[in-house]
Amino acid sequence: MTDFSRKLILLVNLGSPDELSVVAIRKFLRIFLSDQRVVGLPKLLWYPILYGIILPIRAKKLLHKYQQIWHSSNSSPLVYYTQEQSRLLQEKIANGYTVDYAFSYGSTSIAEVLNQEKYKHFESLIVIPLYPQYSSSTTASVFDQLAKYYRAKYFIPEIQFINSFSSNPVYIKAIADKIRQHWELNGRAERLLVSFHSVPVALIEKGDSYFEECKLTYFLLCKELAINPEIDAKLSFQSKFGRAKWIEPATSDVVELFAKTQIKTVDVVCPGFMSDCLETLEEIAIMNKEIFIANGGYDLRYISCLNDDPVVADILNELIRKE
């Protein structure tokens, strides 16, 4: 075995359905929504809802949404861009490291990747969940799966787990530069909306740092852009699921309020996502744009994630260098 394969960097993202079909979407949802980190209800209460209502109904609705944003590579944008980010980092990283990727749910799981023969005897592992802001519903799930994999192993490599990079200067500047590039090409909208995925309030009350990390990213981003976080921009949270109380304000409510208060143009950026996905391309760029226009707004412009921008490799390389 060469030195090249003795150190592994594993990028981990959420995952996606394997193909555009109700069957594939239903399979993905079943795995995703069965994770106690994602839905913390007791199984006796949750499973009848999951199997009796959500899986039969929601998968059919999601098929149309996925069809609108499916990547030309015949995979979801999230899968495609995660692969590209792995490739970019491999090109950037110093010799002696192998870079690979895995997903928390669906195909190419953490266990499947680590079980490959080429990784049988590697000595060190750096795991980077591709979630800039820590959350028990995402980052901790990666940790759980890693721990489960090694629970039955008789050799455990040296492991470094990077659980957050919400205030990393390279990351903050990369998001700010993305916004500045958008402004240079399209002009600056009346408001900048910075939207993060929401989580249940109950998680925050139990000690999850996600809300504070989102706020930290938001204020650092506004500082980097030299804009007023109370006037020029707004922090919001999207993608609420279920009836529990989630952190607010809701992105859709803010978009509607902007339109009703005579704000005609809004730029939206989602710094909690490293790769575009259903929650950005469909929920923000399509659904929330429709909400904005329906309530009197003129144009809502979505600023894409970092995706396959080479700066992603700079961010990840900086995280590894610091470790």
Secondary structure, DSSP 8 states (H G I E B T S, - for coil): --GGGSEEEEEEEEE--SSSSHHHHHHHHHHHHT-TTT--S-HHHHHHHIIIIIHHHHHHHHHHHHHHH--TTSS-HHHHHHHHHHHHHHHHS-TT-EEEEEEEESSSBHHHHHTSGGGTT--EEEEEES-SS--TTTHHHHHHHHHHHHHT-S---EEEE----TT-HHHHHHHHHHHHHHHHHH---SEEEEEEE--BHHHHHTT--HHHHHHHHHHHHHHHHT--TTTTEEEEEE---SSS-B-SSBHHHHHHHHHHTT--EEEEE-TT-SS--IIIIIIIIIIIHHHHHHTT-SEEEEE---TT-THHHHHHHHHHHH-
